[in-house]
Amino acid sequence: MGTELLLQLEDSGLATPTNYPTGRHSRYQIFTSTQNQWERIEFPLLDRPDPSTSDGAVDTIVLLFAPNTFTGDVYHYDNLDSYLAGGAPPPPPPPPASTMHVAAIVAGTQNAGQGNKRGAATVTIVDNNGQPVDGAGVTGAFTGDFNETVAGTTGGSGTVTLVTTGTKKGSVTFTFCVTNVTHSTLTYDPGSNVVTCGSL
C-alpha cells in the first residue's frame, strides 16, 4: 500500500485544530500506487465526520499527505479537479434568459353547444434556453371561418389556449397567427419562432 492522501472539506467558521469533528463536512481517502512518478488519482468518499455541516457551508479544502506522520518526504501535485459521477465535467450554466419565442401552435376547435364550434389555438412560449415562459402575454389573429384578434397569458407550462368568441356549425377551416408576445423581463424574438401560424 502506498502513501495515504486525505482530502477534507470544512466550514472554516466552525472547524478548529482542537475540535474535531466539528465543521468537517466530509473526508475523501486514497492511497498512491506509484513512487517518484506522476499518477492521476480519484478521491472516493471516506466518511461524513460532522453531518450537521451543510453542503453550502463548505468554504475550505484541506489536503493532507501521509496524515498523522512526520516525514521529510516531498510531494508534488499538479491540479485538483471536481467532476460529476461518471467522470464527466459539470456542464456550464446556461446564459440568463433574455428573449422568448413561439415553440408550437396547435389549432383545433372547442364545442360551443347545439352543433356550434369555436376556433382554438394552443400556443407554447419558451425562452432562449428552451424553458417554458410563465406570464407571457400572447396576441394572435384568427382568419378564415373566424376573423378575430384574441389575447391571453401563458401559465407555468408556457402555454395558453386562445379561443374565438364567434362560433360556426359544420366543418371549420381557419388559420391562426401569433402577432405579438410581451413579458415583463423577456423580449419577443419572432425570428427564433419554430412556427408563427397554425391552420385547421
WOPE-V722381 format. One record per backbone hydrogen bond with DSSP energy under -1.0 kcal/mol. CO is the residue of the C=O (numbers start at 1). NH is the residue of the N-H. If there is no record, write none. Layout:
co=(CO/CO)
nh=(NH/NH)
This chain:
co=(3/4/5/6/7/8/9/9/10/10/11/11/16/19/21/23/24/26/27/27/28/30/44/47/50/55/60/62/64/84/88/98/99/100/101/102/104/106/108/110/113/116/117/118/119/120/121/122/123/124/124/125/126/127/131/136/137/138/139/139/140/141/143/148/150/152/154/155/158/159/160/162/168/173/174/175/176/177/180/182/187/189/190/196/198)
nh=(32/66/30/64/28/62/25/26/59/60/14/15/19/22/24/11/50/9/46/47/7/5/29/27/53/58/10/8/6/87/84/187/128/189/126/194/124/122/120/118/116/112/168/110/164/108/162/106/160/103/104/133/101/130/127/154/182/152/179/180/150/177/175/142/140/138/135/158/125/155/123/121/117/145/200/143/198/141/139/137/100/192/193/178/176)
